[in-house]
Amino acid sequence: MKTIELQVTGMSCGHCVSSIENGVGSKEGVDSVNVDLEKGLVTISFDTSQVQEADLKDTVEDLGYDVA
């Protein structure tokens, strides 16, 4: 299991939090997703044998947010 923190811009409300938690959380191999709206951080724990970090970043960007 690996945990990463992504600096994400463009999040401004509860809908943004839900969108990221549901979108990233539905990926195969993702164990948990925690969004800190105030800090602009998304913390993701995942199994590297099932999903790669680049795929998770792409998923966040596909949802309409920018990963720094």
CHARMM internal coordinates of N, CA and C (Angstrom, degrees):
IC EDIT
DIST 1 N 1 CA 1.4528
DIST 1 CA 1 C 1.5294
ANGL 1 N 1 CA 1 C 108.24
DIST 1 C 2 N 1.3156
ANGL 1 CA 1 C 2 N 115.54
DIHE 1 N 1 CA 1 C 2 N 135.71
DIST 2 N 2 CA 1.4569
ANGL 1 C 2 N 2 CA 122.02
DIHE 1 CA 1 C 2 N 2 CA 179.06
DIST 2 CA 2 C 1.5215
ANGL 2 N 2 CA 2 C 108.45
DIHE 1 C 2 N 2 CA 2 C -124.16
DIST 2 C 3 N 1.3225
ANGL 2 CA 2 C 3 N 116.36
DIHE 2 N 2 CA 2 C 3 N 145.64
DIST 3 N 3 CA 1.4624
ANGL 2 C 3 N 3 CA 121.23
DIHE 2 CA 2 C 3 N 3 CA 177.14
DIST 3 CA 3 C 1.5244
ANGL 3 N 3 CA 3 C 108.56
DIHE 2 C 3 N 3 CA 3 C -122.78
DIST 3 C 4 N 1.3315
ANGL 3 CA 3 C 4 N 115.42
DIHE 3 N 3 CA 3 C 4 N 131.77
DIST 4 N 4 CA 1.4663
ANGL 3 C 4 N 4 CA 120.86
DIHE 3 CA 3 C 4 N 4 CA 177.45
DIST 4 CA 4 C 1.5198
ANGL 4 N 4 CA 4 C 109.25
DIHE 3 C 4 N 4 CA 4 C -125.98
DIST 4 C 5 N 1.3362
ANGL 4 CA 4 C 5 N 115.61
DIHE 4 N 4 CA 4 C 5 N 155.26
DIST 5 N 5 CA 1.4614
ANGL 4 C 5 N 5 CA 122.43
DIHE 4 CA 4 C 5 N 5 CA 172.87
DIST 5 CA 5 C 1.5174
ANGL 5 N 5 CA 5 C 107.44
DIHE 4 C 5 N 5 CA 5 C -117.60
DIST 5 C 6 N 1.3068
ANGL 5 CA 5 C 6 N 116.08
DIHE 5 N 5 CA 5 C 6 N 125.78
DIST 6 N 6 CA 1.4567
ANGL 5 C 6 N 6 CA 121.16
DIHE 5 CA 5 C 6 N 6 CA 177.97
DIST 6 CA 6 C 1.5187
ANGL 6 N 6 CA 6 C 109.56
DIHE 5 C 6 N 6 CA 6 C -110.17
DIST 6 C 7 N 1.3304
ANGL 6 CA 6 C 7 N 116.61
DIHE 6 N 6 CA 6 C 7 N 133.44
DIST 7 N 7 CA 1.4559
ANGL 6 C 7 N 7 CA 121.53
DIHE 6 CA 6 C 7 N 7 CA 172.51
DIST 7 CA 7 C 1.5239
ANGL 7 N 7 CA 7 C 106.07
DIHE 6 C 7 N 7 CA 7 C -84.94
DIST 7 C 8 N 1.3360
ANGL 7 CA 7 C 8 N 116.36
DIHE 7 N 7 CA 7 C 8 N 116.86
DIST 8 N 8 CA 1.4604
ANGL 7 C 8 N 8 CA 121.14
DIHE 7 CA 7 C 8 N 8 CA -173.96
DIST 8 CA 8 C 1.5238
ANGL 8 N 8 CA 8 C 109.51
DIHE 7 C 8 N 8 CA 8 C -121.36
DIST 8 C 9 N 1.3335
ANGL 8 CA 8 C 9 N 116.30
DIHE 8 N 8 CA 8 C 9 N 131.16
DIST 9 N 9 CA 1.4587
ANGL 8 C 9 N 9 CA 120.92
DIHE 8 CA 8 C 9 N 9 CA 177.10
DIST 9 CA 9 C 1.5227
ANGL 9 N 9 CA 9 C 109.23
DIHE 8 C 9 N 9 CA 9 C -109.26
DIST 9 C 10 N 1.3220
ANGL 9 CA 9 C 10 N 114.50
DIHE 9 N 9 CA 9 C 10 N 155.95
DIST 10 N 10 CA 1.4577
ANGL 9 C 10 N 10 CA 120.23
DIHE 9 CA 9 C 10 N 10 CA 178.73
DIST 10 CA 10 C 1.5215
ANGL 10 N 10 CA 10 C 113.33
DIHE 9 C 10 N 10 CA 10 C 101.40
DIST 10 C 11 N 1.3305
ANGL 10 CA 10 C 11 N 117.49
DIHE 10 N 10 CA 10 C 11 N -3.76
DIST 11 N 11 CA 1.4723
ANGL 10 C 11 N 11 CA 120.88
DIHE 10 CA 10 C 11 N 11 CA 178.03
DIST 11 CA 11 C 1.5279
ANGL 11 N 11 CA 11 C 108.37
DIHE 10 C 11 N 11 CA 11 C -87.17
DIST 11 C 12 N 1.3339
ANGL 11 CA 11 C 12 N 116.18
DIHE 11 N 11 CA 11 C 12 N 132.86
DIST 12 N 12 CA 1.4586
ANGL 11 C 12 N 12 CA 117.60
DIHE 11 CA 11 C 12 N 12 CA -177.26
DIST 12 CA 12 C 1.5286
ANGL 12 N 12 CA 12 C 114.77
DIHE 11 C 12 N 12 CA 12 C -139.79
DIST 12 C 13 N 1.3333
ANGL 12 CA 12 C 13 N 117.69
DIHE 12 N 12 CA 12 C 13 N -7.39
DIST 13 N 13 CA 1.4672
ANGL 12 C 13 N 13 CA 118.00
DIHE 12 CA 12 C 13 N 13 CA -174.16
DIST 13 CA 13 C 1.5286
ANGL 13 N 13 CA 13 C 111.41
DIHE 12 C 13 N 13 CA 13 C -155.32
DIST 13 C 14 N 1.3218
ANGL 13 CA 13 C 14 N 114.90
DIHE 13 N 13 CA 13 C 14 N 179.07
DIST 14 N 14 CA 1.4563
ANGL 13 C 14 N 14 CA 120.95
DIHE 13 CA 13 C 14 N 14 CA 179.22
DIST 14 CA 14 C 1.5205
ANGL 14 N 14 CA 14 C 113.05
DIHE 13 C 14 N 14 CA 14 C -61.71
DIST 14 C 15 N 1.3232
ANGL 14 CA 14 C 15 N 116.77
DIHE 14 N 14 CA 14 C 15 N -32.69
DIST 15 N 15 CA 1.4655
ANGL 14 C 15 N 15 CA 119.86
DIHE 14 CA 14 C 15 N 15 CA 177.97
DIST 15 CA 15 C 1.5250
ANGL 15 N 15 CA 15 C 110.25
DIHE 14 C 15 N 15 CA 15 C -63.53
DIST 15 C 16 N 1.3217
ANGL 15 CA 15 C 16 N 116.73
DIHE 15 N 15 CA 15 C 16 N -39.34
DIST 16 N 16 CA 1.4716
ANGL 15 C 16 N 16 CA 120.87
DIHE 15 CA 15 C 16 N 16 CA 177.96
DIST 16 CA 16 C 1.5287
ANGL 16 N 16 CA 16 C 110.20
DIHE 15 C 16 N 16 CA 16 C -61.43
DIST 16 C 17 N 1.3293
ANGL 16 CA 16 C 17 N 116.02
DIHE 16 N 16 CA 16 C 17 N -43.99
DIST 17 N 17 CA 1.4650
ANGL 16 C 17 N 17 CA 121.37
DIHE 16 CA 16 C 17 N 17 CA 179.08
DIST 17 CA 17 C 1.5253
ANGL 17 N 17 CA 17 C 109.74
DIHE 16 C 17 N 17 CA 17 C -59.83
DIST 17 C 18 N 1.3238
ANGL 17 CA 17 C 18 N 116.69
DIHE 17 N 17 CA 17 C 18 N -49.34
DIST 18 N 18 CA 1.4702
ANGL 17 C 18 N 18 CA 121.12
DIHE 17 CA 17 C 18 N 18 CA -179.39
DIST 18 CA 18 C 1.5213
ANGL 18 N 18 CA 18 C 111.48
DIHE 17 C 18 N 18 CA 18 C -62.25
DIST 18 C 19 N 1.3098
ANGL 18 CA 18 C 19 N 116.54
DIHE 18 N 18 CA 18 C 19 N -41.71
DIST 19 N 19 CA 1.4588
ANGL 18 C 19 N 19 CA 121.29
DIHE 18 CA 18 C 19 N 19 CA -178.89
DIST 19 CA 19 C 1.5281
ANGL 19 N 19 CA 19 C 110.71
DIHE 18 C 19 N 19 CA 19 C -60.00
DIST 19 C 20 N 1.3229
ANGL 19 CA 19 C 20 N 116.78
DIHE 19 N 19 CA 19 C 20 N -46.37
DIST 20 N 20 CA 1.4626
ANGL 19 C 20 N 20 CA 120.50
DIHE 19 CA 19 C 20 N 20 CA -178.82
DIST 20 CA 20 C 1.5277
ANGL 20 N 20 CA 20 C 110.73
DIHE 19 C 20 N 20 CA 20 C -71.10
DIST 20 C 21 N 1.3360
ANGL 20 CA 20 C 21 N 116.97
DIHE 20 N 20 CA 20 C 21 N -45.26
DIST 21 N 21 CA 1.4645
ANGL 20 C 21 N 21 CA 119.27
DIHE 20 CA 20 C 21 N 21 CA -179.21
DIST 21 CA 21 C 1.5306
ANGL 21 N 21 CA 21 C 111.41
DIHE 20 C 21 N 21 CA 21 C -60.69
DIST 21 C 22 N 1.3209
ANGL 21 CA 21 C 22 N 116.93
DIHE 21 N 21 CA 21 C 22 N -42.65
DIST 22 N 22 CA 1.4647
ANGL 21 C 22 N 22 CA 120.01
DIHE 21 CA 21 C 22 N 22 CA -179.64
DIST 22 CA 22 C 1.5256
ANGL 22 N 22 CA 22 C 112.16
DIHE 21 C 22 N 22 CA 22 C -74.10
DIST 22 C 23 N 1.3252
ANGL 22 CA 22 C 23 N 117.17
DIHE 22 N 22 CA 22 C 23 N -42.43
DIST 23 N 23 CA 1.4565
ANGL 22 C 23 N 23 CA 121.15
DIHE 22 CA 22 C 23 N 23 CA -178.16
DIST 23 CA 23 C 1.5164
ANGL 23 N 23 CA 23 C 113.03
DIHE 22 C 23 N 23 CA 23 C -65.79
DIST 23 C 24 N 1.3299
ANGL 23 CA 23 C 24 N 116.10
DIHE 23 N 23 CA 23 C 24 N -48.62
DIST 24 N 24 CA 1.4642
ANGL 23 C 24 N 24 CA 120.30
DIHE 23 CA 23 C 24 N 24 CA -179.24
DIST 24 CA 24 C 1.5298
ANGL 24 N 24 CA 24 C 109.60
DIHE 23 C 24 N 24 CA 24 C -76.02
DIST 24 C 25 N 1.3306
ANGL 24 CA 24 C 25 N 116.19
DIHE 24 N 24 CA 24 C 25 N -39.02
DIST 25 N 25 CA 1.4602
ANGL 24 C 25 N 25 CA 120.68
DIHE 24 CA 24 C 25 N 25 CA -178.01
DIST 25 CA 25 C 1.5108
ANGL 25 N 25 CA 25 C 114.07
DIHE 24 C 25 N 25 CA 25 C -64.07
DIST 25 C 26 N 1.3225
ANGL 25 CA 25 C 26 N 117.15
DIHE 25 N 25 CA 25 C 26 N -21.71
DIST 26 N 26 CA 1.4645
ANGL 25 C 26 N 26 CA 120.31
DIHE 25 CA 25 C 26 N 26 CA -179.45
DIST 26 CA 26 C 1.5306
ANGL 26 N 26 CA 26 C 112.65
DIHE 25 C 26 N 26 CA 26 C -83.24
DIST 26 C 27 N 1.3358
ANGL 26 CA 26 C 27 N 116.90
DIHE 26 N 26 CA 26 C 27 N -8.17
DIST 27 N 27 CA 1.4662
ANGL 26 C 27 N 27 CA 120.36
DIHE 26 CA 26 C 27 N 27 CA 179.46
DIST 27 CA 27 C 1.5220
ANGL 27 N 27 CA 27 C 110.04
DIHE 26 C 27 N 27 CA 27 C -69.85
DIST 27 C 28 N 1.3204
ANGL 27 CA 27 C 28 N 115.86
DIHE 27 N 27 CA 27 C 28 N 139.82
DIST 28 N 28 CA 1.4659
ANGL 27 C 28 N 28 CA 122.18
DIHE 27 CA 27 C 28 N 28 CA 176.58
DIST 28 CA 28 C 1.5293
ANGL 28 N 28 CA 28 C 109.41
DIHE 27 C 28 N 28 CA 28 C -59.37
DIST 28 C 29 N 1.3279
ANGL 28 CA 28 C 29 N 116.78
DIHE 28 N 28 CA 28 C 29 N 129.41
DIST 29 N 29 CA 1.4589
ANGL 28 C 29 N 29 CA 121.72
DIHE 28 CA 28 C 29 N 29 CA 177.27
DIST 29 CA 29 C 1.5134
ANGL 29 N 29 CA 29 C 114.91
DIHE 28 C 29 N 29 CA 29 C 95.30
DIST 29 C 30 N 1.3405
ANGL 29 CA 29 C 30 N 117.58
DIHE 29 N 29 CA 29 C 30 N -9.44
DIST 30 N 30 CA 1.4633
ANGL 29 C 30 N 30 CA 120.27
DIHE 29 CA 29 C 30 N 30 CA 179.21
DIST 30 CA 30 C 1.5254
ANGL 30 N 30 CA 30 C 108.59
DIHE 29 C 30 N 30 CA 30 C -83.01
DIST 30 C 31 N 1.3372
ANGL 30 CA 30 C 31 N 115.46
DIHE 30 N 30 CA 30 C 31 N 125.14
DIST 31 N 31 CA 1.4592
ANGL 30 C 31 N 31 CA 121.62
DIHE 30 CA 30 C 31 N 31 CA -178.66
DIST 31 CA 31 C 1.5297
ANGL 31 N 31 CA 31 C 111.17
DIHE 30 C 31 N 31 CA 31 C -90.06
DIST 31 C 32 N 1.3467
ANGL 31 CA 31 C 32 N 116.81
DIHE 31 N 31 CA 31 C 32 N -44.36
DIST 32 N 32 CA 1.4625
ANGL 31 C 32 N 32 CA 119.75
DIHE 31 CA 31 C 32 N 32 CA -179.87
DIST 32 CA 32 C 1.5215
ANGL 32 N 32 CA 32 C 111.01
DIHE 31 C 32 N 32 CA 32 C -153.90
DIST 32 C 33 N 1.3331
ANGL 32 CA 32 C 33 N 114.73
DIHE 32 N 32 CA 32 C 33 N 153.52
DIST 33 N 33 CA 1.4632
ANGL 32 C 33 N 33 CA 122.45
DIHE 32 CA 32 C 33 N 33 CA 177.12
DIST 33 CA 33 C 1.5172
ANGL 33 N 33 CA 33 C 107.00
DIHE 32 C 33 N 33 CA 33 C -136.05
DIST 33 C 34 N 1.3276
ANGL 33 CA 33 C 34 N 116.15
DIHE 33 N 33 CA 33 C 34 N 127.00
DIST 34 N 34 CA 1.4572
ANGL 33 C 34 N 34 CA 120.71
DIHE 33 CA 33 C 34 N 34 CA 178.56
DIST 34 CA 34 C 1.5223
ANGL 34 N 34 CA 34 C 108.24
DIHE 33 C 34 N 34 CA 34 C -127.97
DIST 34 C 35 N 1.3321
ANGL 34 CA 34 C 35 N 116.57
DIHE 34 N 34 CA 34 C 35 N 124.78
DIST 35 N 35 CA 1.4591
ANGL 34 C 35 N 35 CA 121.60
DIHE 34 CA 34 C 35 N 35 CA -179.06
DIST 35 CA 35 C 1.5199
ANGL 35 N 35 CA 35 C 109.30
DIHE 34 C 35 N 35 CA 35 C -108.55
DIST 35 C 36 N 1.3359
ANGL 35 CA 35 C 36 N 116.58
DIHE 35 N 35 CA 35 C 36 N 124.53
DIST 36 N 36 CA 1.4630
ANGL 35 C 36 N 36 CA 122.64
DIHE 35 CA 35 C 36 N 36 CA 173.47
DIST 36 CA 36 C 1.5224
ANGL 36 N 36 CA 36 C 106.57
DIHE 35 C 36 N 36 CA 36 C -105.58
DIST 36 C 37 N 1.3170
ANGL 36 CA 36 C 37 N 115.09
DIHE 36 N 36 CA 36 C 37 N 98.24
DIST 37 N 37 CA 1.4635
ANGL 36 C 37 N 37 CA 121.50
DIHE 36 CA 36 C 37 N 37 CA -174.33
DIST 37 CA 37 C 1.5277
ANGL 37 N 37 CA 37 C 111.81
DIHE 36 C 37 N 37 CA 37 C -61.74
DIST 37 C 38 N 1.3457
ANGL 37 CA 37 C 38 N 117.26
DIHE 37 N 37 CA 37 C 38 N -41.92
DIST 38 N 38 CA 1.4664
ANGL 37 C 38 N 38 CA 121.23
DIHE 37 CA 37 C 38 N 38 CA -177.64
DIST 38 CA 38 C 1.5236
ANGL 38 N 38 CA 38 C 112.49
DIHE 37 C 38 N 38 CA 38 C -63.68
DIST 38 C 39 N 1.3287
ANGL 38 CA 38 C 39 N 117.07
DIHE 38 N 38 CA 38 C 39 N -40.23
DIST 39 N 39 CA 1.4583
ANGL 38 C 39 N 39 CA 121.27
DIHE 38 CA 38 C 39 N 39 CA -178.24
DIST 39 CA 39 C 1.5214
ANGL 39 N 39 CA 39 C 112.71
DIHE 38 C 39 N 39 CA 39 C -89.90
DIST 39 C 40 N 1.3394
ANGL 39 CA 39 C 40 N 116.73
DIHE 39 N 39 CA 39 C 40 N -12.97
DIST 40 N 40 CA 1.4611
ANGL 39 C 40 N 40 CA 120.23
DIHE 39 CA 39 C 40 N 40 CA -178.05
DIST 40 CA 40 C 1.5142
ANGL 40 N 40 CA 40 C 112.86
DIHE 39 C 40 N 40 CA 40 C 71.26
DIST 40 C 41 N 1.3412
ANGL 40 CA 40 C 41 N 115.55
DIHE 40 N 40 CA 40 C 41 N 31.64
DIST 41 N 41 CA 1.4602
ANGL 40 C 41 N 41 CA 120.43
DIHE 40 CA 40 C 41 N 41 CA -177.95
DIST 41 CA 41 C 1.5198
ANGL 41 N 41 CA 41 C 111.54
DIHE 40 C 41 N 41 CA 41 C -112.29
DIST 41 C 42 N 1.3200
ANGL 41 CA 41 C 42 N 114.74
DIHE 41 N 41 CA 41 C 42 N 140.22
DIST 42 N 42 CA 1.4611
ANGL 41 C 42 N 42 CA 121.63
DIHE 41 CA 41 C 42 N 42 CA 173.01
DIST 42 CA 42 C 1.5248
ANGL 42 N 42 CA 42 C 106.52
DIHE 41 C 42 N 42 CA 42 C -120.72
DIST 42 C 43 N 1.3290
ANGL 42 CA 42 C 43 N 116.23
DIHE 42 N 42 CA 42 C 43 N 119.26
DIST 43 N 43 CA 1.4610
ANGL 42 C 43 N 43 CA 122.09
DIHE 42 CA 42 C 43 N 43 CA 179.60
DIST 43 CA 43 C 1.5231
ANGL 43 N 43 CA 43 C 108.27
DIHE 42 C 43 N 43 CA 43 C -104.83
DIST 43 C 44 N 1.3204
ANGL 43 CA 43 C 44 N 115.98
DIHE 43 N 43 CA 43 C 44 N 125.24
DIST 44 N 44 CA 1.4645
ANGL 43 C 44 N 44 CA 121.25
DIHE 43 CA 43 C 44 N 44 CA -175.73
DIST 44 CA 44 C 1.5199
ANGL 44 N 44 CA 44 C 109.35
DIHE 43 C 44 N 44 CA 44 C -126.81
DIST 44 C 45 N 1.3395
ANGL 44 CA 44 C 45 N 115.99
DIHE 44 N 44 CA 44 C 45 N 128.52
DIST 45 N 45 CA 1.4682
ANGL 44 C 45 N 45 CA 121.31
DIHE 44 CA 44 C 45 N 45 CA 171.60
DIST 45 CA 45 C 1.5207
ANGL 45 N 45 CA 45 C 107.29
DIHE 44 C 45 N 45 CA 45 C -106.97
DIST 45 C 46 N 1.3383
ANGL 45 CA 45 C 46 N 116.02
DIHE 45 N 45 CA 45 C 46 N 131.50
DIST 46 N 46 CA 1.4536
ANGL 45 C 46 N 46 CA 119.28
DIHE 45 CA 45 C 46 N 46 CA -174.29
DIST 46 CA 46 C 1.5204
ANGL 46 N 46 CA 46 C 111.64
DIHE 45 C 46 N 46 CA 46 C -152.14
DIST 46 C 47 N 1.3139
ANGL 46 CA 46 C 47 N 114.95
DIHE 46 N 46 CA 46 C 47 N 162.50
DIST 47 N 47 CA 1.4591
ANGL 46 C 47 N 47 CA 123.42
DIHE 46 CA 46 C 47 N 47 CA 178.48
DIST 47 CA 47 C 1.5248
ANGL 47 N 47 CA 47 C 108.08
DIHE 46 C 47 N 47 CA 47 C -94.05
DIST 47 C 48 N 1.3312
ANGL 47 CA 47 C 48 N 116.96
DIHE 47 N 47 CA 47 C 48 N 114.69
DIST 48 N 48 CA 1.4647
ANGL 47 C 48 N 48 CA 121.28
DIHE 47 CA 47 C 48 N 48 CA -176.27
DIST 48 CA 48 C 1.5249
ANGL 48 N 48 CA 48 C 113.46
DIHE 47 C 48 N 48 CA 48 C -67.24
DIST 48 C 49 N 1.3208
ANGL 48 CA 48 C 49 N 117.17
DIHE 48 N 48 CA 48 C 49 N -13.68
DIST 49 N 49 CA 1.4679
ANGL 48 C 49 N 49 CA 118.59
DIHE 48 CA 48 C 49 N 49 CA 177.43
DIST 49 CA 49 C 1.5292
ANGL 49 N 49 CA 49 C 111.46
DIHE 48 C 49 N 49 CA 49 C -82.09
DIST 49 C 50 N 1.3524
ANGL 49 CA 49 C 50 N 116.20
DIHE 49 N 49 CA 49 C 50 N -10.76
DIST 50 N 50 CA 1.4707
ANGL 49 C 50 N 50 CA 119.97
DIHE 49 CA 49 C 50 N 50 CA -178.27
DIST 50 CA 50 C 1.5258
ANGL 50 N 50 CA 50 C 113.69
DIHE 49 C 50 N 50 CA 50 C -114.33
DIST 50 C 51 N 1.3205
ANGL 50 CA 50 C 51 N 117.13
DIHE 50 N 50 CA 50 C 51 N -28.02
DIST 51 N 51 CA 1.4662
ANGL 50 C 51 N 51 CA 120.08
DIHE 50 CA 50 C 51 N 51 CA -178.52
DIST 51 CA 51 C 1.5274
ANGL 51 N 51 CA 51 C 108.33
DIHE 50 C 51 N 51 CA 51 C -150.09
DIST 51 C 52 N 1.3261
ANGL 51 CA 51 C 52 N 116.32
DIHE 51 N 51 CA 51 C 52 N 146.89
DIST 52 N 52 CA 1.4646
ANGL 51 C 52 N 52 CA 121.86
DIHE 51 CA 51 C 52 N 52 CA -178.37
DIST 52 CA 52 C 1.5225
ANGL 52 N 52 CA 52 C 110.46
DIHE 51 C 52 N 52 CA 52 C -103.58
DIST 52 C 53 N 1.3283
ANGL 52 CA 52 C 53 N 114.88
DIHE 52 N 52 CA 52 C 53 N 155.20
DIST 53 N 53 CA 1.4640
ANGL 52 C 53 N 53 CA 121.25
DIHE 52 CA 52 C 53 N 53 CA -179.73
DIST 53 CA 53 C 1.5291
ANGL 53 N 53 CA 53 C 111.71
DIHE 52 C 53 N 53 CA 53 C -56.77
DIST 53 C 54 N 1.3173
ANGL 53 CA 53 C 54 N 117.34
DIHE 53 N 53 CA 53 C 54 N -40.65
DIST 54 N 54 CA 1.4727
ANGL 53 C 54 N 54 CA 121.11
DIHE 53 CA 53 C 54 N 54 CA -179.66
DIST 54 CA 54 C 1.5257
ANGL 54 N 54 CA 54 C 111.19
DIHE 53 C 54 N 54 CA 54 C -61.84
DIST 54 C 55 N 1.3386
ANGL 54 CA 54 C 55 N 117.21
DIHE 54 N 54 CA 54 C 55 N -37.01
DIST 55 N 55 CA 1.4682
ANGL 54 C 55 N 55 CA 120.98
DIHE 54 CA 54 C 55 N 55 CA 178.25
DIST 55 CA 55 C 1.5264
ANGL 55 N 55 CA 55 C 110.88
DIHE 54 C 55 N 55 CA 55 C -64.57
DIST 55 C 56 N 1.3303
ANGL 55 CA 55 C 56 N 116.19
DIHE 55 N 55 CA 55 C 56 N -38.05
DIST 56 N 56 CA 1.4682
ANGL 55 C 56 N 56 CA 120.04
DIHE 55 CA 55 C 56 N 56 CA -179.98
DIST 56 CA 56 C 1.5254
ANGL 56 N 56 CA 56 C 110.73
DIHE 55 C 56 N 56 CA 56 C -68.42
DIST 56 C 57 N 1.3257
ANGL 56 CA 56 C 57 N 116.58
DIHE 56 N 56 CA 56 C 57 N -41.27
DIST 57 N 57 CA 1.4675
ANGL 56 C 57 N 57 CA 120.49
DIHE 56 CA 56 C 57 N 57 CA 176.79
DIST 57 CA 57 C 1.5270
ANGL 57 N 57 CA 57 C 109.91
DIHE 56 C 57 N 57 CA 57 C -62.11
DIST 57 C 58 N 1.3237
ANGL 57 CA 57 C 58 N 116.61
DIHE 57 N 57 CA 57 C 58 N -43.50
DIST 58 N 58 CA 1.4718
ANGL 57 C 58 N 58 CA 120.66
DIHE 57 CA 57 C 58 N 58 CA 178.51
DIST 58 CA 58 C 1.5217
ANGL 58 N 58 CA 58 C 110.96
DIHE 57 C 58 N 58 CA 58 C -61.05
DIST 58 C 59 N 1.3154
ANGL 58 CA 58 C 59 N 117.16
DIHE 58 N 58 CA 58 C 59 N -39.33
DIST 59 N 59 CA 1.4672
ANGL 58 C 59 N 59 CA 120.93
DIHE 58 CA 58 C 59 N 59 CA 179.88
DIST 59 CA 59 C 1.5242
ANGL 59 N 59 CA 59 C 110.33
DIHE 58 C 59 N 59 CA 59 C -62.72
DIST 59 C 60 N 1.3291
ANGL 59 CA 59 C 60 N 117.31
DIHE 59 N 59 CA 59 C 60 N -44.76
DIST 60 N 60 CA 1.4716
ANGL 59 C 60 N 60 CA 120.97
DIHE 59 CA 59 C 60 N 60 CA 178.17
DIST 60 CA 60 C 1.5233
ANGL 60 N 60 CA 60 C 109.68
DIHE 59 C 60 N 60 CA 60 C -60.86
DIST 60 C 61 N 1.3126
ANGL 60 CA 60 C 61 N 117.35
DIHE 60 N 60 CA 60 C 61 N -43.77
DIST 61 N 61 CA 1.4636
ANGL 60 C 61 N 61 CA 120.87
DIHE 60 CA 60 C 61 N 61 CA -179.99
DIST 61 CA 61 C 1.5263
ANGL 61 N 61 CA 61 C 111.64
DIHE 60 C 61 N 61 CA 61 C -67.68
DIST 61 C 62 N 1.3275
ANGL 61 CA 61 C 62 N 117.18
DIHE 61 N 61 CA 61 C 62 N -36.61
DIST 62 N 62 CA 1.4637
ANGL 61 C 62 N 62 CA 120.54
DIHE 61 CA 61 C 62 N 62 CA 177.17
DIST 62 CA 62 C 1.5264
ANGL 62 N 62 CA 62 C 111.77
DIHE 61 C 62 N 62 CA 62 C -64.25
DIST 62 C 63 N 1.3379
ANGL 62 CA 62 C 63 N 116.37
DIHE 62 N 62 CA 62 C 63 N -25.39
DIST 63 N 63 CA 1.4605
ANGL 62 C 63 N 63 CA 120.89
DIHE 62 CA 62 C 63 N 63 CA 177.74
DIST 63 CA 63 C 1.5329
ANGL 63 N 63 CA 63 C 112.14
DIHE 62 C 63 N 63 CA 63 C -79.03
DIST 63 C 64 N 1.3333
ANGL 63 CA 63 C 64 N 116.64
DIHE 63 N 63 CA 63 C 64 N -5.87
DIST 64 N 64 CA 1.4632
ANGL 63 C 64 N 64 CA 120.76
DIHE 63 CA 63 C 64 N 64 CA 175.23
DIST 64 CA 64 C 1.5163
ANGL 64 N 64 CA 64 C 115.15
DIHE 63 C 64 N 64 CA 64 C 104.85
DIST 64 C 65 N 1.3336
ANGL 64 CA 64 C 65 N 117.98
DIHE 64 N 64 CA 64 C 65 N 15.13
DIST 65 N 65 CA 1.4546
ANGL 64 C 65 N 65 CA 121.72
DIHE 64 CA 64 C 65 N 65 CA -179.04
DIST 65 CA 65 C 1.5272
ANGL 65 N 65 CA 65 C 109.52
DIHE 64 C 65 N 65 CA 65 C -115.48
DIST 65 C 66 N 1.3174
ANGL 65 CA 65 C 66 N 115.81
DIHE 65 N 65 CA 65 C 66 N 161.41
DIST 66 N 66 CA 1.4612
ANGL 65 C 66 N 66 CA 120.41
DIHE 65 CA 65 C 66 N 66 CA -179.40
DIST 66 CA 66 C 1.5215
ANGL 66 N 66 CA 66 C 110.31
DIHE 65 C 66 N 66 CA 66 C -106.97
DIST 66 C 67 N 1.3298
ANGL 66 CA 66 C 67 N 115.80
DIHE 66 N 66 CA 66 C 67 N 131.35
DIST 67 N 67 CA 1.4619
ANGL 66 C 67 N 67 CA 121.63
DIHE 66 CA 66 C 67 N 67 CA 175.66
DIST 67 CA 67 C 1.5139
ANGL 67 N 67 CA 67 C 107.74
DIHE 66 C 67 N 67 CA 67 C -98.76
DIST 67 C 68 N 1.3316
ANGL 67 CA 67 C 68 N 115.00
DIHE 67 N 67 CA 67 C 68 N 124.31
DIST 68 N 68 CA 1.4832
ANGL 67 C 68 N 68 CA 120.36
DIHE 67 CA 67 C 68 N 68 CA -178.18
DIST 68 CA 68 C 1.5232
ANGL 68 N 68 CA 68 C 110.42
DIHE 67 C 68 N 68 CA 68 C -76.98
END
COOR INIT
IC SEED 1 N 1 CA 1 C
IC BUILD
